[in-house]
Amino acid sequence: MPTYARADLMFERGHGAYLVAANGEEYLDFCSGVAVTGLGHAHPHLVEALTAQINKVWHTSNLFRIEGQERLAARLVAATFADTVFFCNSGAEAIECAVKVARKYQSASGRPERYRILTFEGAFHGRTLATLAAGRQEKHLKGFGPVVEGFDQVAWGDAAAARQAIGPETAAILVEPVQGEGGVHLPPDRFLANLRTLADQNGLLLLYDEVQTGMGRCGHLFAYQHFGVAPDVLAVAKGLGGGFPIGACLATEKAAVGMTAGSHGSTFGGNPLAVAAANAVLDVMLAEGFFAHVRAMNTLLLKRLGEVARRYQGVIAEVRGLGLLVGIKCVGANGDLADALRRRHVLTALAGDNVVRFLPPLIVEESHIDRAIAALEGACAELAKV
Ligand SMILES: *Cc1c(COP(=O)(O)O)cnc(C)c1O
């Protein structure tokens, strides 16, 4: 179906931070399949791990134990606030699971009337009917019939508005620690801490959507570790499999109290191939110094982008970001800047609020940043003329 306004470009292979088109032309990939290929393309460790698993077993279903899945769950638990993990195949499914965990928690705790989820303007939580209702973007909901019941929304960054909106039916607060699709919005000071307090005072669960911010993107395994405020439930997907589809919903034992045998399921979720990919990703990310590298590249990238922005104030309105989730807010149309960059063989992703996202692979080096900045300068010079 023609559901995408695709660029007329097709890639045959990739290596590291580069994608190679059929005609042999190389593109610097600062899109990373929308924050998915965090280790770049054809990473030797991922290739080796997937190749080994392909020759063993691909899929058995969750009717049986899966060694790699148990190992992956144990590693995610050891590295985070969580005690338990459910595996699925995408971000939207991970959010659906988080919403189900929250509703089930309330009902299992003797408060079945609590089912509503509080979300924030500008949020993006996925494209299923419930996650669309959570995001509440008019352009995504239009024409798809009645909006799934049970989601309320208040202004981004406004903890006081969130407090006001909590009612006797509220079950949980769902928030992206940094809004990605909405335009790379960092939370105001103490926002997440205030939400944590609100949740605790009102018997609500705090759910983080780390589908985009997780898996090292923001300079820690998960962005909440930067802010120092843990959730009760966390959804992750995008970067988890390094390009292989896999999602997960992490929770505390307490939050997942209602998730008993038969309460949720997925045919493909956490199958042997998917968890082989995710375990290989963790092998690389959990090695000494990986996240420090991401943070060092963040400092460098923001500094260099800031220099370009100061020279081209007629093109770039603002630069902001955490880790390697970086947004360039444009003065003219963001699509024009992205097109100008693509003509210079640099791939980026658009976001809301007229933003172009730079989402380099986390293995990015200074030389890649030099190249992206040179392309950006060229693009800005071109756009400043018109
Ligand atoms: C991409 C994204 C989703 C949806 O993930 P899919 O895998 O496309 O279902 C949900 N939340 C956030 C924050 C995302 O960036």
The ligand as an ORCA input file, in Angstrom:
! r2SCAN-3c Opt
* xyz 0 1
  C       9.045      4.111     16.796
  C       8.371      4.349     18.087
  C       7.256      3.586     18.492
  C       6.630      2.545     17.604
  O       7.501      1.529     17.276
  P       7.124      0.499     16.085
  O       8.211     -0.509     16.150
  O       7.092      1.284     14.823
  O       5.793     -0.069     16.427
  C       6.732      3.837     19.741
  N       7.243      4.777     20.551
  C       8.306      5.526     20.197
  C       8.842      6.538     21.149
  C       8.895      5.350     18.951
  O       9.918      6.124     18.585
*
